[in-house]
Amino acid sequence: MGTIEKLLICIILVLGLTSPALADEEKKGKPPLDVKATFRTICSYCHQDMGRKPGKAPQLMDSQRSDEFIFNRIKNGKPGQMAAFGSSFSDDDIRRIIKYIRSLKADEEPQNPL
């Protein structure tokens, strides 16, 4: 094996071993999802008044649905009615969205969950 081949193998091994570590570092440095802004631009089209009133989709404030149901609906969608957002949001992002939904009040401006 020549010098160039050995060098290429070393580069591939180094990149392969450090890529997961770099991905973890990027996740740690990622700011939390701005749920309020996300909700305003994506979800409010169907869930009116930032989720506090029904629209093309149900009102989310005071929903009797379980967190697990809401989590799965956001992640997997409902064919013909709601897009799946599992490839757009991490599980932690979806949990933050659920915290936002649970904090909705009729007479208060919605806030990002802490």
C-alpha positions in Angstrom: 0.0 0.0 0.0 1.4 3.4 -1.0 1.7 6.5 1.0 -1.3 8.2 -0.5 -3.5 5.2 0.3 -2.3 5.1 3.9 -2.9 8.8 4.2 -6.5 8.5 2.8 -7.3 5.7 5.2 -6.0 7.7 8.1 -8.1 10.7 7.1 -11.2 8.5 6.7 -10.7 6.9 10.1 -10.1 10.3 11.8 -13.2 11.8 10.2 -15.3 8.7 11.0 -14.2 8.7 14.7 -14.6 12.5 15.3 -17.9 13.0 13.4 -20.2 11.7 16.2 -18.3 13.9 18.8 -18.7 16.9 16.5 -22.4 16.2 16.1 -22.8 16.0 19.9 -21.0 19.3 20.3 -23.3 20.9 17.8 -26.4 19.7 19.6 -25.1 21.1 22.9 -24.5 24.5 21.4 -27.9 24.5 19.7 -30.2 27.1 21.2 -33.6 25.8 22.4 -36.5 26.0 19.9 -38.4 29.3 19.9 -41.7 27.6 20.3 -43.8 30.8 20.2 -42.2 31.9 16.9 -42.5 28.4 15.5 -46.1 28.1 16.5 -46.9 31.5 15.0 -45.4 30.7 11.6 -46.3 27.0 11.3 -49.0 25.9 13.7 -51.3 28.9 13.9 -52.4 28.6 10.3 -54.7 25.7 11.5 -54.7 26.1 15.3 -56.0 29.7 15.5 -55.0 32.4 18.0 -51.7 30.6 18.8 -53.6 27.4 19.7 -56.2 29.1 21.9 -59.1 28.8 19.4 -60.3 26.2 16.9 -59.6 26.9 13.2 -59.0 24.3 10.5 -57.7 22.2 13.3 -58.8 21.8 17.0 -58.2 24.3 19.8 -55.1 23.1 21.7 -55.6 25.2 24.9 -57.2 23.0 27.6 -56.9 19.9 25.4 -58.0 16.7 27.1 -55.6 14.7 24.9 -52.6 13.1 26.7 -49.1 14.4 26.2 -48.3 11.1 24.6 -51.1 11.6 22.1 -50.0 15.1 21.2 -46.3 14.0 21.0 -47.2 11.3 18.5 -49.5 13.5 16.5 -46.8 16.2 16.1 -44.1 13.6 15.3 -46.1 11.4 13.0 -48.9 13.6 11.8 -52.3 12.4 10.6 -52.6 11.5 6.9 -54.7 14.1 5.0 -55.0 16.4 8.1 -51.7 17.2 9.7 -48.2 17.0 8.5 -45.6 14.9 10.4 -42.9 17.0 12.0 -40.7 14.2 13.3 -38.0 15.1 10.8 -38.2 18.8 11.6 -38.3 18.7 15.4 -36.2 16.7 17.8 -38.1 14.8 20.6 -36.9 17.6 23.0 -38.4 20.2 20.7 -41.7 18.4 20.6 -41.7 18.2 24.4 -41.2 22.0 24.5 -44.1 22.4 22.1 -46.3 20.4 24.5 -45.2 22.5 27.4 -46.2 25.6 25.4 -49.6 24.0 24.6 -50.2 23.1 28.3 -49.3 26.7 29.4 -51.9 28.4 27.1 -54.3 30.7 28.8 -57.3 32.6 27.2 -56.4 35.9 28.7 -52.6 35.8 28.6 -50.1 36.3 25.8 -48.4 32.9 25.1 -44.8 32.6 26.2 -42.0 30.2 25.4 -41.7 27.4 27.9 -38.7 27.6 30.3 
